[in-house]
Amino acid sequence: MPNTETVRRQRAIGGAMGVAVLGFALFYHFFPQLLHVEPGQPSARTPVRSQPGTMGFDQRPQAAPAAVASEVDAGPPLVLAPAAVIAARRREKTNDVQLPPQATPDSPELTALLDRADKALAADRLVGGKDSAAALYASALKEKTDSARALSGMDEIRARLAAEIEQDIALGDADAARDALSALKSLPNSAKDSQPLVQQLAVLDKVRPLLTTAATQLQAGHANQPRGDSALDTYRQVLQLDPQNAVAIQGISQVQHVVLDQALAAVAQSDFAAADNALAEAAAIEPGSQALQDTRGRIEGMRRQNGAAMLAQARSALDGGNVELAQQLAAKAQQISPDLAGIDDFNERVTNAKLYASYKPGQVFADRFVDSTGQAPPMVVVPTGKFTMGSPDGEAGHDANEAPAHEVDMDKGVALSRSAITIGQFRDFVRATGYVPQSQSLGGSSVYDEQSGGLRDDASATWQDDYAGKPGQDRLPVINISWNDAKAYADWLSQRTGKKYRLPSEAEFEYALRAGSTTRYWWGDGTPSSHVENLTGGNDRSGSGRRWSNAFSTYKDGYWGPAPVMSFTPNPFGLYDMGGNVSEWVADCWHDNYIRAPRTGEAWVNPGCSRRVIRGGSWGSAPDMVRSAYRQGAAADVRSARVGFRVAREL
């Protein structure tokens, strides 16, 4: 019989050839949990067929195992343990080994021989040669057939050899298993141990070429196709021969992963029908696997995300007035995700769009942010129509830059914020983006000087201050804002809502300011009879008792400086503070007159222009500067305690 050293050398050579290493790599790297033994399992290396394989991104923490029965249950996979540990485990699990009683004690000579045998056993010199444990124990049994130590030692040798053979079979090393099996058969009373191993080895001889074929098929991309000649078919053939073959079980899990990857790839191409087919095929391979459940969840999330994105496109199409396209996109979104949230509300919006273009004139709405909590400022829908822009030559206070008066067709719906943007609203933008307004980056603004009664430059004034350079309240309109700052805020709203926000055009502003009127002011031609705006009133007084030198006589609104927004009466379009409180930036470049001005509501912009238009009166404007037609120009980086802005939203 071969000695233990020869067996070890043969195993090392076989492992170098790749068989054992390949099996070990598969088990240890891809399917470690099948190699763990928990209390109650019948074998140290028998994987449970229903256990899902975990590999790659599908790995998850497993539940803690039940209390272990002994120390040999803990640690690395048992199939990697020494044969002595596996033999001890088997002995611990079974109590059917009964040794005959020993009639007389061992003689001193026999005890010395048994001590040598025990040392050989401890050194793992099991078989081969006169100094092997098997040879020494056999010699002891010749002298004394009932020696308990010799019988127990022989039983331990058979158990260790059987464990080594099982290891070799589990790792697919048939040659090493045959050598060890030959050694086992040479031992007395080994039939009970060797017979099942002979059968296992015969099965291994049958399945090894099949496993090689399956691995080749898998590597060649034939995981589950073509039918009848795929890795899946071959692995199933292996399991018919060896139902507990761990490599085949893991191979089937790998095949399922390939099919699941096909499902994910189909989703990436928005081919959800193909993804559903792949999921169905994966479910037929291993119905209860964790990988299948995880992929289903991922695809369902991607389905909802894709459907939501498609629905967002439908909303954008509806906002742009393309109802037919919006309906097509919504139908696709519902086809992708039948229970998509918001689809019912959208279908209702489509119905309203056909009848009312989604909104009604004067309707107030606020777009919610799509990527976080919060919403845009409340907006008011401005009705479409026509108006005469500019002022006639005979109007008191008329300026040449307001001519020629011309008709403008406001044929596109637009919404304007109900009031100027407040300090609080602008602060939300700065906090969210880290944007540095130009009052800080360029340094300062103009503020009101109580001593002189006019504006003066102040290098420390910022957008967070009020008209006098003191910290401003959140509900005050934001001032000390450049045109560039105002545009950045509008662009941010577009990003946060998915809608088109911008500064209003000059035509849109004057049209909304007039609100259907043709008089000097939206309320009439002279001093208002009620509190309609924050204006320069003849009866207003500053903190030190100053009066306005040029004001609306007999008018008093109670404010010297900007008032909190929406403190006065809205105009007929439902917009607040259009003619007073603060003047406002608009989108247009400055032009000295209206010659060649657009006859529609779009902004009149020349690429690269550096001066922009300011419209509307302010808390410090003379009556002529509050007229609906009044306009002025300023550099885009100018900041002033009298100038703020509001935003427009395209419908």
C-alpha positions in Angstrom: 0.0 0.0 0.0 1.3 3.5 -0.6 2.6 5.5 2.3 1.2 8.8 3.5 4.0 10.8 2.0 3.4 9.3 -1.5 -0.3 10.2 -1.2 0.5 13.7 -0.3 2.9 14.1 -3.2 0.3 12.8 -5.6 -2.2 15.3 -4.3 0.2 18.1 -4.7 0.9 17.2 -8.3 -2.8 16.9 -9.0 -3.5 20.2 -7.4 -0.8 21.8 -9.5 -2.5 20.5 -12.6 -5.5 22.6 -11.6 -8.3 20.3 -10.6 -8.3 20.7 -6.9 -7.4 24.4 -7.1 -10.3 25.0 -9.5 -12.7 23.3 -7.2 -11.4 25.1 -4.2 -11.6 28.5 -5.9 -15.2 27.9 -7.0 -16.2 26.9 -3.5 -14.3 29.4 -1.5 -14.7 32.5 -3.7 -18.2 32.1 -5.0 -20.1 29.8 -2.6 -18.6 29.9 0.8 -21.8 29.3 2.7 -22.3 25.9 1.1 -19.0 24.8 2.8 -20.0 25.8 6.3 -21.5 23.1 8.6 -24.2 24.1 11.0 -25.7 21.9 13.7 -28.2 19.5 12.3 -26.6 19.2 8.8 -25.9 15.6 7.8 -22.5 16.2 6.2 -19.6 18.6 6.5 -19.7 19.4 2.8 -23.3 18.6 1.7 -24.8 21.8 0.4 -28.5 22.5 0.8 -30.0 22.5 -2.7 -32.5 25.2 -1.8 -29.9 27.6 -0.5 -29.5 30.6 -2.8 -26.0 31.2 -4.0 -24.5 34.6 -3.3 -21.8 36.2 -5.4 -20.6 39.6 -6.4 -23.0 42.5 -5.6 -25.7 40.1 -4.3 -23.8 39.3 -1.1 -25.7 40.1 2.0 -25.2 39.5 5.7 -26.5 36.1 6.7 -28.5 35.3 9.8 -26.5 34.3 12.8 -26.2 30.4 13.1 -27.7 28.5 16.0 -25.5 27.8 19.0 -22.7 25.5 18.0 -22.4 22.0 19.4 -18.7 22.0 19.9 -15.5 23.9 19.0 -15.1 21.9 15.8 -18.3 23.5 14.4 -16.6 27.0 14.4 -14.0 28.5 12.1 -13.3 27.9 8.4 -15.4 25.6 6.1 -15.1 22.1 7.4 -14.0 20.7 4.0 -10.8 22.7 4.4 -10.1 21.4 7.8 -7.5 18.6 8.6 -8.8 15.1 8.2 -8.4 14.6 12.0 -10.9 17.4 12.7 -13.4 16.0 10.2 -13.0 12.5 11.7 -13.6 14.0 15.2 -16.7 15.7 13.9 -18.0 12.5 12.4 -17.3 10.6 15.6 -19.0 13.3 17.6 -22.1 13.0 15.4 -22.4 9.2 15.5 -22.2 6.9 18.5 -22.3 3.6 16.7 -18.6 2.6 17.2 -18.5 0.0 19.9 -15.1 -1.5 20.8 -15.0 -5.0 22.3 -14.0 -5.1 26.0 -10.3 -5.8 26.7 -9.7 -8.9 28.7 -6.2 -8.1 30.1 -4.1 -4.9 30.3 -1.5 -4.2 27.6 2.0 -5.5 28.4 4.8 -2.9 28.8 6.3 -4.0 25.4 2.9 -3.6 23.8 2.4 -0.3 25.4 5.7 0.9 24.0 4.6 -0.2 20.6 1.2 1.6 20.9 3.0 4.7 22.0 5.0 4.6 18.8 1.8 4.1 16.8 0.1 7.0 18.6 3.0 9.3 17.7 2.8 8.2 14.1 -0.9 8.9 14.1 -0.3 12.3 15.7 2.3 13.0 13.0 -0.3 12.0 10.3 1.8 9.1 9.1 -1.3 7.0 8.5 -0.3 4.3 6.0 2.8 3.0 4.1 5.9 1.7 5.6 6.7 -0.2 8.8 6.7 3.0 10.9 3.2 4.1 9.8 0.4 4.2 12.3 -1.5 1.5 10.4 1.5 -0.9 10.4 2.3 -0.3 14.1 -1.4 -0.7 15.2 -1.6 -3.9 13.0 1.5 -5.3 14.8 -0.1 -4.5 18.2 -3.3 -6.3 17.2 -1.3 -9.4 16.1 0.0 -9.6 19.6 -3.2 -8.7 21.3 -6.4 -8.8 19.2 -8.6 -7.0 21.9 -6.2 -4.1 22.5 -8.6 -1.1 22.9 -5.9 1.4 22.0 -4.9 -0.5 18.8 -8.5 -1.0 17.8 -9.3 2.7 18.5 -6.2 3.7 16.5 -7.2 1.6 13.5 -10.7 3.1 13.7 -9.2 6.6 13.7 -7.0 5.8 10.7 -10.0 4.5 8.7 -12.0 7.7 9.7 -9.2 10.0 8.6 -8.6 8.2 5.3 -12.4 8.3 4.7 -12.4 12.1 5.5 -9.4 12.7 3.1 -11.2 10.7 0.3 -14.4 12.8 0.9 -12.3 16.0 0.6 -10.7 14.8 -2.6 -14.1 13.9 -4.1 -15.6 17.2 -3.0 -12.7 19.0 -4.7 -12.9 16.9 -7.8 -9.5 15.2 -7.3 -10.4 11.7 -8.5 -6.7 10.5 -8.7 -5.9 11.4 -5.1 -9.2 9.9 -4.0 -8.4 6.6 -5.7 -5.0 6.4 -4.0 -6.4 7.1 -0.6 -9.3 4.6 -1.2 -6.8 1.9 -2.1 -5.0 2.6 1.2 -8.3 2.4 3.0 -9.3 -0.9 1.5 -6.0 -2.4 2.6 -7.0 -1.9 6.2 -9.0 -4.5 8.1 -12.7 -3.9 8.6 -12.8 -1.1 6.0 -15.7 -2.3 3.9 -18.3 -0.3 5.7 -16.2 2.9 5.2 -15.0 2.2 1.7 -18.2 1.0 0.0 -20.0 4.4 -0.1 -16.8 6.2 -1.1 -16.4 3.8 -4.0 -19.9 4.8 -5.2 -19.1 8.5 -4.7 -16.0 8.1 -6.7 -17.8 6.4 -9.5 -20.3 9.3 -9.6 -17.3 11.7 -9.7 -15.9 9.9 -12.7 -19.2 10.4 -14.5 -19.8 14.0 -13.6 -16.2 15.4 -13.9 -16.3 15.5 -17.8 -19.8 17.0 -17.6 -18.6 19.7 -15.2 -15.7 20.5 -17.6 -18.2 20.7 -20.5 -20.5 23.0 -18.5 -17.6 25.3 -17.5 -16.6 25.5 -21.2 -20.1 26.2 -22.2 -20.4 28.9 -19.6 -17.2 30.5 -20.7 -18.3 30.5 -24.3 -21.5 32.4 -23.5 -23.8 29.4 -23.7 -25.2 29.8 -20.2 -28.8 28.9 -21.0 -28.9 28.9 -24.8 -29.2 27.0 -27.1 -31.8 24.8 -25.5 -30.4 21.3 -24.9 -26.8 22.3 -25.4 -26.1 24.9 -22.7 -24.3 25.0 -19.4 -27.7 24.9 -17.6 -28.7 21.7 -19.3 -25.3 20.1 -18.5 -25.4 21.2 -14.8 -28.9 19.7 -14.5 -27.6 16.5 -16.0 -24.9 16.4 -13.3 -27.5 16.9 -10.6 -29.5 14.0 -11.9 -26.4 11.8 -11.3 -25.3 13.6 -8.1 -28.2 15.6 -6.6 -25.9 17.2 -3.9 -23.0 18.2 -6.3 -22.1 21.6 -5.0 -20.2 22.7 -8.1 -23.3 22.0 -10.3 -25.5 23.8 -7.8 -23.2 26.8 -7.8 -23.0 26.5 -11.6 -26.8 26.8 -11.9 -26.6 29.9 -9.7 -24.0 31.3 -12.0 -26.3 30.6 -15.0 -29.1 32.4 -13.2 -26.8 35.4 -12.6 -26.0 35.5 -16.4 -29.7 35.6 -17.1 -30.3 38.2 -14.4 -27.5 40.3 -16.0 -29.4 40.0 -19.3 -32.5 41.4 -17.6 -30.6 44.4 -16.2 -29.0 45.0 -19.6 -32.4 45.0 -21.2 -33.6 47.6 -18.6 -30.6 49.8 -19.4 -31.9 49.8 -23.0 -35.4 50.5 -21.7 -36.5 47.2 -23.1 -38.7 46.1 -20.2 -40.5 43.4 -22.2 -37.1 41.6 -22.7 -36.3 42.2 -19.0 -39.6 40.6 -18.0 -38.8 37.6 -20.2 -35.3 37.3 -18.7 -36.7 37.5 -15.2 -39.2 34.7 -16.0 -36.4 32.5 -17.3 -34.3 33.2 -14.2 -37.3 32.3 -12.0 -37.5 29.0 -13.7 -33.9 28.3 -12.9 -33.9 29.0 -9.2 -37.3 30.3 -8.1 -36.5 31.3 -4.6 -32.9 32.7 -4.9 -32.0 35.9 -3.2 -30.3 37.1 -6.3 -33.6 36.8 -8.2 -35.4 38.7 -5.5 -32.7 41.4 -5.5 -32.7 41.8 -9.2 -36.5 42.0 -9.3 -36.4 44.8 -6.8 -33.7 46.6 -8.7 -35.6 46.3 -12.0 -38.8 47.4 -10.3 -37.0 50.4 -9.0 -35.5 51.2 -12.4 -39.0 50.6 -13.9 -40.5 53.2 -11.6 -37.6 55.5 -12.2 -37.9 55.1 -16.0 -41.6 55.6 -15.8 -41.3 58.6 -13.6 -38.7 60.1 -16.0 -41.1 59.4 -18.9 -43.9 61.0 -17.0 -41.7 64.0 -16.3 -41.1 64.3 -20.0 -44.9 64.1 -20.5 -45.4 66.9 -18.0 -42.8 69.0 -19.8 -44.6 68.4 -23.1 -47.9 69.4 -21.5 -46.3 72.5 -20.0 -45.0 73.3 -23.5 -48.5 73.0 -24.9 -47.9 69.8 -26.9 -50.9 67.8 -25.6 -50.6 65.0 -28.1 -47.0 64.3 -27.3 -47.8 64.5 -23.6 -50.5 61.8 -24.0 -48.1 59.6 -25.9 -45.4 59.9 -23.3 -47.8 59.3 -20.5 -49.1 56.2 -22.2 -45.5 54.9 -22.5 -44.9 55.7 -18.8 -48.0 53.8 -17.8 -47.0 50.9 -20.0 -43.5 50.8 -18.3 -44.9 51.1 -14.8 -48.7 50.4 -14.6 -49.0 51.6 -11.0 -46.8 54.6 -11.5 -47.5 57.3 -8.9 -49.0 60.5 -10.3 -50.4 59.0 -13.5 -54.0 59.6 -12.5 -53.3 63.3 -11.6 -51.5 63.7 -14.9 -54.3 62.2 -16.9 -56.6 64.7 -15.2 -54.2 67.5 -16.2 -54.3 66.3 -19.8 -58.0 66.7 -19.7 -57.7 70.2 -18.3 -55.1 71.0 -20.9 -57.5 70.3 -23.7 -60.1 72.5 -22.1 -58.1 75.2 -20.3 -54.5 74.9 -21.4 -53.7 73.4 -18.0 -54.4 76.6 -16.1 -56.9 79.5 -15.9 -56.0 83.2 -16.1 -55.4 84.4 -12.6 -54.7 81.0 -11.2 -52.1 80.8 -8.5 -49.8 77.8 -8.3 -46.3 76.8 -7.0 -44.0 74.2 -8.6 -42.5 71.8 -6.1 -38.9 70.9 -6.3 -38.3 67.6 -8.0 -35.1 66.7 -6.2 -35.8 67.8 -2.6 -38.5 69.3 -0.4 -39.5 72.9 -1.1 -41.2 74.8 -3.8 -40.8 77.8 -6.1 -42.4 81.1 -5.3 -46.2 81.3 -5.9 -46.9 82.2 -9.5 -49.9 83.9 -11.1 -51.1 82.9 -14.6 -51.2 86.0 -16.8 -53.9 85.9 -19.5 -52.9 86.2 -23.2 -53.9 89.3 -25.1 -52.7 92.5 -26.9 -51.7 95.9 -25.6 -50.0 99.1 -26.6 -46.4 99.2 -25.3 -44.8 102.5 -24.6 -46.4 105.9 -24.1 -47.9 108.5 -26.4 -46.0 111.8 -26.9 -48.7 113.7 -25.0 -48.5 111.7 -21.8 -47.1 113.7 -18.9 -43.6 112.5 -18.1 -43.2 110.9 -21.5 -39.6 110.1 -22.5 -38.2 109.4 -26.0 -37.0 105.9 -25.0 -40.7 105.0 -24.5 -41.5 105.5 -28.2 -42.7 104.6 -30.6 -45.7 103.2 -28.9 -46.5 99.9 -30.6 -48.9 97.0 -30.3 -47.6 93.8 -28.9 -49.4 90.4 -29.2 -49.0 88.4 -26.0 -50.1 85.1 -27.6 -48.1 82.8 -25.2 -49.2 82.1 -21.7 -46.8 83.0 -19.0 -46.9 83.2 -15.2 -45.2 85.8 -13.0 -44.4 85.5 -9.3 -47.1 87.1 -7.3 -44.5 89.5 -5.8 -40.9 90.4 -6.0 -38.5 87.7 -4.7 -37.9 88.1 -0.9 -34.8 88.0 1.1 -35.9 84.7 2.6 -36.5 83.1 -0.8 -33.1 84.3 -2.1 -31.4 83.0 1.0 -32.7 79.5 0.3 -31.1 79.8 -3.1 -27.7 80.9 -1.7 -27.8 78.2 1.0 -28.6 75.5 -1.5 -26.0 76.4 -4.1 -23.3 78.3 -2.4 -23.7 81.1 -4.9 -22.0 84.3 -4.0 -24.1 87.4 -5.0 -22.2 90.3 -6.6 -22.9 92.5 -3.6 -20.4 90.3 -1.9 -18.1 89.3 -4.7 -17.8 92.8 -6.1 -18.3 94.6 -2.8 -21.3 96.6 -1.6 -24.3 98.4 -3.0 -26.1 101.7 -2.7 -28.1 102.3 0.5 -30.4 105.1 1.7 -28.6 107.8 3.7 -31.0 109.5 6.2 -28.8 112.5 6.5 -28.7 113.4 2.8 -32.1 111.9 1.9 -30.6 110.1 -1.0 -28.7 107.0 -1.9 -25.0 106.5 -1.3 -22.5 103.7 -2.0 -21.8 101.4 0.9 -19.1 98.7 0.4 -20.5 96.6 3.3 -24.1 96.5 2.1 -25.3 93.1 0.8 -28.4 91.4 -0.4 -29.2 90.4 3.2 -29.7 94.1 4.2 -32.6 96.4 4.0 -32.6 99.8 2.2 -30.6 101.5 5.0 -27.9 98.8 5.2 -29.3 97.0 8.3 -30.2 93.3 8.4 -33.4 92.8 6.5 -36.4 90.7 7.4 -37.2 87.6 5.3 -40.5 89.0 3.9 -38.9 92.1 2.6 -38.1 92.2 -1.2 -34.5 91.3 -1.8 -32.5 94.4 -3.0 -28.9 95.1 -3.7 -29.2 92.4 -6.4 -27.6 92.6 -9.8 -29.2 91.4 -13.0 -26.6 88.6 -13.0 -27.8 87.5 -9.5 -31.4 87.6 -10.6 -30.8 85.4 -13.6 -28.8 82.9 -11.5 -31.8 82.6 -9.1 -34.2 82.0 -12.0 -31.8 79.4 -13.5 -31.7 77.6 -10.1 -35.5 77.4 -10.0 -35.5 75.8 -13.5 -33.1 73.1 -12.2 -35.0 72.4 -9.0 -38.5 72.3 -10.6 -37.8 71.0 -14.1 -39.8 74.0 -15.4 -38.6 76.9 -17.4 -38.0 79.9 -15.1 -36.4 83.1 -16.3 -36.7 86.9 -15.8 -39.8 88.3 -17.5 -39.3 90.2 -20.7 -39.9 93.9 -20.8 -43.1 93.4 -22.8 -44.4 90.8 -20.3 -43.6 93.1 -17.4 -45.4 96.2 -18.9 -48.3 94.0 -20.0 -48.7 92.5 -16.5 -48.1 95.9 -14.9 -50.8 97.6 -17.0 -53.2 94.6 -16.4 -55.5 95.9 -19.2 -55.2 99.6 -18.3 -54.2 102.3 -20.8 -53.7 105.1 -18.2 -50.4 106.5 -16.8 -50.6 104.1 -13.9 -52.5 100.8 -13.6 -54.9 102.4 -11.1 -55.5 105.6 -13.1 -53.8 108.9 -14.1 -53.1 110.5 -10.8 -52.7 110.0 -7.0 -54.4 106.7 -6.0 -57.4 107.0 -3.7 -56.6 103.8 -1.8 -53.4 102.0 -0.6 -52.5 100.3 -3.9 -48.7 100.4 -3.8 -45.7 101.4 -1.6 -45.1 104.8 -3.3 -43.5 108.2 -2.5 -46.4 109.7 -0.6 -46.7 113.3 0.3 -47.8 112.4 3.8 -45.1 109.8 4.4 -42.2 110.6 6.8 -38.8 109.1 7.4 -37.4 108.2 10.8 -36.0 111.7 11.2 -39.1 113.4 9.8 -38.0 113.9 6.2 -40.5 114.3 3.4 -40.3 113.5 -0.3 -39.6 116.5 -2.5 -41.5 115.0 -5.4 -44.3 112.7 -4.4 -48.0 111.7 -4.8 -49.6 114.5 -2.9 -51.9 113.5 0.0 -50.9 109.8 -0.4 -49.6 107.9 2.6 -48.7 104.2 2.7 -46.9 104.2 6.1 -43.5 103.0 4.7 -40.2 104.8 4.1 -38.3 102.1 2.3 -39.5 98.8 1.0 -42.5 97.2 2.7 -43.0 93.4 3.2 -44.2 91.9 -0.1 -48.0 91.7 -0.7 -48.7 94.4 1.9 -50.9 96.3 -0.6 -53.7 95.7 -3.2 -53.0 93.4 -6.1 -53.6 94.7 -9.6 -56.4 93.3 -11.8 -54.1 90.4 -12.9 -53.6 89.4 -9.2 -50.0 90.6 -9.1 -48.6 92.6 -6.1 -46.2 95.5 -6.0 -45.9 95.9 -9.8 -45.8 99.7 -9.7 -44.1 100.3 -6.4 -42.1 98.9 -3.5 -39.0 98.0 -5.6 -38.1 98.4 -9.3 -37.3 95.2 -11.0 -34.8 93.7 -13.5 -36.2 92.2 -16.7 -34.5 90.0 -19.3 -34.0 92.6 -22.1 -30.9 94.4 -23.2 -31.2 98.2 -23.1 -32.3 99.9 -26.3 -32.7 103.7 -26.5 -36.1 103.4 -28.2 -38.6 100.8 -29.5 -37.6 101.1 -33.2 -37.4 97.5 -34.5 -38.6 96.2 -31.1 -40.4 92.8 -31.2 -44.1 92.8 -31.7 -44.5 89.7 -29.5 -43.7 89.1 -25.8 -40.2 87.7 -26.1 -37.2 89.5 -24.7 -35.3 91.9 -27.0 -31.7 90.6 -26.5 -28.5 91.3 -28.3 -25.7 88.8 -27.7 -23.0 90.2 -25.3 -25.0 93.3 -24.2 -23.8 94.7 -20.9 -26.8 96.9 -20.0 -30.2 95.6 -19.0 -33.6 97.1 -18.4 -35.2 98.0 -15.1 -39.0 98.4 -15.0 -41.6 99.5 -12.4 -41.5 102.1 -9.7 -40.0 101.8 -6.2 -40.5 103.2 -2.7 -38.3 106.1 -3.6 -39.4 106.8 -7.2 -40.9 110.2 -8.3 -44.4 109.9 -9.7 -43.2 110.2 -13.3 -40.9 107.2 -12.7 -43.9 105.1 -11.5 -45.7 105.3 -14.8 -46.5 102.0 -16.5 -44.4 103.0 -19.5 -41.4 104.2 -17.6 -38.1 102.3 -18.3 -34.4 102.8 -17.4 -31.2 100.9 -18.2 -28.3 99.9 -16.0 -25.2 97.7 -16.2 -25.9 94.1 -15.4 -23.7 94.2 -12.3 -25.3 97.3 -10.7 -26.8 96.9 -7.2 -29.2 99.3 -5.7 -31.4 99.7 -2.6 -34.3 100.4 -4.9 -34.0 97.4 -7.3 -35.1 93.8 -6.9 -36.7 91.3 -9.3 -39.4 88.8 -9.8 -39.4 85.7 -12.0 -41.5 84.4 -15.0 -42.4 80.8 -15.7 -43.2 79.6 -19.2 -46.4 77.6 -19.6 
